[in-house]
Amino acid sequence: MVTVKISRVDIYEYSLSMKQPLAVKGNSSLSREGLLLRLWDDDGNEGWGEVAPLEGFSLETLDLARHQLVGMKQDLSGVNVDELFAAIVAGEARPSFIQEICPSVEFGVGSALLYLVASNNSKLPGEILAETVTDYVPVNALLDGSSRDIVKTALTLYESGYRTFKVKLGRKELVEEIELVGWLLDQTAGKIKLRLDCNRSWSIEQLAEFLAEVDVNRLEYIEEPLCEMSRYTELPDECSFPLALDESLTQLQSTDIGGIKNLVAVVLKPTMLGIAHTIGFARAARNLGIKTTISSTFETSVGTTMLAHFASALSSPDHAAGLGTVRWFAQDLLCHPILIENERIDLNTLPKIVSEIRFDLLREVS
C-alpha cells in the first residue's frame, strides 16, 4: 500500500451575509463566520474542511478554533493521511497535536483528510465511513421566525415538495406555539412529518401543557424540550412523547443512549460533536433501532457537502437530514452552492469543491 502524506496546509477565513437574522439562544446576527482548511497530499490531491463553531451553541469560540488550527499547521505537514484519519475516527492513539482539539476543528480536519482518503481509494467520502451508502439524502425544511413567517414559508416549501418540516419553538408564548403546531398539522392533513425543536427552552410544566393540547402521535419527535438532561427522569408516566436529543449529546457517551426513556432519534451535528462521537452515536443508535438525523449548524456549502456524505453513510434510510440551512445564506463559498431539489440532495450532483471555491470571499490566515 502506497503511503500518502500531507504536503501542504492552507487556512482561510470567511464572513458571509445571511438572508435573514441567524438567531441562536439570544444572539442574532446577519453574518456567518468561519474557517476553511485545505490539505494537499503528495499526489497533488486536495481535501477541504470547514471549521465553523456557532456562537451561542458551540462550546468553543471561533477564536479558539482558529488558534488550534493555526497551531497545528506545521505539525500536519508530512503526516500520513490514512493513519491520521484513522486515529481521528477511533478517537484514540492520536498524535499529541490533535489530542485536545475542539469538535469543530476535529470535523474540519477530519473532513479534509476524508476527502484525501476517498480520492486515493477512488471512492466517495461516505463509502469510507460505511460499506453501503445511499445515492440521495432527504432533507427537512427548517421553519423559524414569526408565526406569520413560518406559515408563509411552510406553504411555499410544501408546494415545492417538502414533506418533512422542523419548527423552532420556545421563542414565543406557549399558547401561540400550540396554535401554530395545530395549524401546521391540520393544514397538511397528516401528509407531513413534523419535528419540533425547543432548544432546551421549556420547563416540565410547559412541556406537560403542550402535550395536553397536541396529539404527539402526529409528531415525528420533539427535540430537546427541557432545559436540563436530568429533568427527563422527573417526567410523570403520562408525559410520554417521541424524544430526540441534540445538544445533550455533548454531555453523553454513545453507550448512554440505550437507557433514555422515549428516545426515538439522535440529532448529530459533527461541528458540535466532532467526527469520532458522531460516528459512535450513529452506530449505537442503529444497533438500538433509534433513528439518526445528520444535521448542520449553518455551515456553508463546503461543510454541508461533507455532511451530505455523512448522511448518506450514517443516517437511517429515507430519514430526512437537517441540511436545508444553506438556503439562509445570501452568499456562499462555492460558485454553485449545494442543490436541494424535490426535498433531497442527489450525491451525484454535489459540487466539486476543488473547482468551485470562491477565493474572492476568503482571506488567508497565516
C-alpha positions, 0 to 999 in steps of 0.5 A: 500500500502506497503511503500518502502524506500531507504536503501542504496546509492552507487556512482561510477565513470567511464572513458571509451575509445571511438572508435573514437574522441567524438567531441562536439562544439570544444572539442574532446576527446577519453574518456567518463566520468561519474557517476553511482548511485545505490539505494537499497530499503528495499526489497533488490531491486536495481535501477541504474542511470547514471549521465553523463553531456557532456562537451561542451553541458551540462550546468553543469560540471561533477564536479558539478554533482558529488558534488550534488550527493555526497551531497545528499547521506545521505539525500536519505537514508530512503526516500520513493521511490514512493513519491520521484519519484513522486515529481521528475516527477511533478517537484514540492513539492520536498524535499529541497535536490533535489530542485536545482539539475542539469538535469543530476543528476535529470535523474540519480536519477530519473532513479534509483528510476524508476527502484525501482518503476517498480520492486515493481509494477512488471512492466517495467520502461516505463509502469510507465511513460505511460499506453501503451508502445511499445515492440521495439524502432527504432533507427537512425544511427548517421553519423559524421566525414569526408565526406569520413567517413560518406559515408563509414559508411552510406553504411555499416549501410544501408546494415545492415538495417538502414533506418533512418540516422542523419548527423552532419553538420556545421563542414565543408564548406557549399558547401561540406555539400550540396554535401554530403546531395545530395549524401546521398539522391540520393544514397538511392533513397528516401528509407531513412529518413534523419535528419540533425543536425547543432548544432546551427552552421549556420547563416540565410544566410547559412541556406537560401543557403542550402535550395536553393540547397536541396529539404527539402521535402526529409528531415525528419527535420533539427535540430537546424540550427541557432545559436540563438532561436530568429533568427527563427522569422527573417526567410523570408516566403520562408525559410520554412523547417521541424524544430526540436529543441534540445538544445533550449529546455533548454531555453523553457517551454513545453507550448512554443512549440505550437507557433514555426513556422515549428516545426515538432519534439522535440529532448529530451535528459533527461541528458540535460533536466532532467526527469520532462521537458522531460516528459512535452515536450513529452506530449505537443508535442503529444497533438500538433501532433509534433513528439518526438525523445528520444535521448542520449548524449553518455551515456553508456549502463546503461543510454541508457537502461533507455532511451530505456524505455523512448522511448518506453513510450514517443516517437511517434510510429515507430519514430526512437530514437537517441540511436545508440551512444553506438556503439562509445564506445570501452568499456562499463559498462555492460558485454553485452552492449545494442543490436541494431539489424535490426535498433531497440532495442527489450525491451525484450532483454535489459540487466539486469543491476543488473547482468551485471555491470562491477565493474572492470571499476568503482571506488567508490566515497565516 
